[in-house]
Amino acid sequence: MLTLTNHAQDAVRTLTQDPQAPERAGLRIAAGNQGLELMLVAEPAPGDALIDDDGARVFLESQAANLLDERTLDAKIEGDKVNFFLASPEEMS
């Protein structure tokens, strides 16, 4: 299952707790034509896996969940921009 660093938790909470975000919003990660797509959504789609990591809600589409198994989501916040990236557990040590 995908894990989140503290930075990723903070970034997801920042996005989902924005006053313009839907109540109980989450970051959805889905496989797309150009790779993985990240989007802020009000609720998970049917079949999505839910990660609720200390209030950071992430919804994983089944194909994305398979691709991201044993991976770690990290993030960097610079001003009003959030950049998410992946690292294997070995790269995080």
Summary of the structure (lengths in Angstrom):
residues: 93
radius of gyration: 12.5
end to end distance: 18.1
largest distance: 36.7
contacts: 265
relative contact order: 0.26
helix: 23%
strand: 43%
